[in-house]
Amino acid sequence: MSNLSLKQQLSQQQLTMVQSELEHKKKSVAVAYVLAILLGSLGAHRFYVRKTGTAVTQLVLTLLGYLTMVILIGFLLVGIVGIWVLVDLFLLHGYVKRLNEEIERDLIHQVMSQSA
């Protein structure tokens, strides 16, 4: 069920509650991009959009890359993460949008369960 159809089932007071909480909990596209640009190789932007598994992978690959640069393998690992972050720059807006929709859906369900 879409968020729009769920919101139609709410009273005006419940809808106001959802919107107020959403303003506090939603993620910012601008913050996500700043994190990706400044700390992207450490997976900071992925941690921000709750993609923890791949964020840890980026972090580990980057750290391993820096540790193994002496034997030249590290340059390959850091390069792979760099390309991955570049691709993420194109996908990040969608990640944030989907996460905000999920946060909104969770808030709607919370409000509906409280009134039941």
RATAWO-V502257 format. One line per field, one symbol per residue. burial: b if it has 24 or more other ideal C-beta (glycine too) atoms within 12 Angstrom, else e. A space follows every 50 residues. Layout:
burial=???
//
This chain:
burial=eebeeebeebeeebbeebeeebeeebbebeebbebbeebbbbbbbbbbbe beeebeebbebbeebeeeeeeeeeeebbeebeebbeebeeebeebbeebb eebbbebbeebeeeee
//
